[in-house]
Amino acid sequence: MDINKDTNPPSTETQPWKILQKGFADSQPVKSILNQVSQWFNTLPTVGKVVVGIVGVSMAFSLLRSVFQLVASLITLTLLGTILYLVYKFFITSQSQK
């Protein structure tokens, strides 16, 4: 008797770590670490998985916020530099030519 003969193996949709593994080009240490993390995550109870998910999302948003603050700072410095250059160019150099 063959029970569940036609069952397919789980797809990458039900195994999110497989998607992460595809992104790395045959890096054995990275695959090993991802396998260890996924095995550890699968051994957690449901409440633990939820807590790890919440912490992960919180850390991701914190990192994203930091990147946005860095980009905003760079834009501000660029604008300030441009304004200072224009002030120098139009007011300081025009006065020295008189």
N, C-alpha and C positions, 0 to 999 in steps of 0.2 A: 504494500500500500504506500502510495506516494502522497503524503499530505503536504499541502502548500507547494506543490511542484512548480506551479506557474508564478510564484511570487518573484518580484523583481527586487534587486538589492536597493537599499535606500538611496535616493537621489541626493545630489548636492544641495537641493532645497531643504532637505531635512537634516543635512550635515553642514552647518555654516563654516566649520573649520576647513572643509575641503575647498571652499571658494578661496579662503585665505592662502591655502597651500598652493593653489594654481598660480597665484600672483608672484611667487618666488621661483626663480629659475634654478631648479634642482639644487637648492642649498640644503645639504643634509643637516647641519646644526639647527637651522630654522625649522625644518620639518620635524626634527626630533623634539624641539621645544614645543611646537604647536601640538604634536601628538600628546606630549605629557600634560599640557594645559587642558586639552580637550578631554583626556581621560580623567583628570582631576575634576573638571567641571561636571562630567557625566556622573561621577560618584556623589556629587552634592545632592542633598534633599531639595525638594521644590522650593522651599523657603530660602535656602542658601543660593540657589540659582537666581531667584528674584533679587536677593540682596546684591549678589555679584553683578547682575545686570544693571541695577540702579547705580551702584558705585562706578561701573564702567561708563555708563551714559553721563554721569556727573563729571567724571574725569575728562571725557571727550568734549563736553561743553566747556569745561574750564580751559582746556587746551585751545579750543576754537576761539574762545573769548580772548585769550592771550595773543593768538595770531592776529585777530582783528585789531586789538589795541596796538600791536607792533605796526601793522599796515597803516593805521590811522596816524600813528606818530611819524612814520616816514612821509606820509602825505603832508602832514603839518610842517615838518622840517623843510620839505621841498617848497611848499608855498612861502614859508618865511624866508628861505634863501632867495627865492625869486623876487619877492618884494624888496628885500634888502639890496639885491643887485640892481633892481630898477631904480630905487632911491639913489644909490651910488651913481649909477650911470647918468641919470637925468639931472640931479641936483649938484652933486659934488664935482663931476667932470665938467658940467656946463659953467660952473662958477670959476673953475680954474682956467678956463679958456678966455675969460673976460679980461 
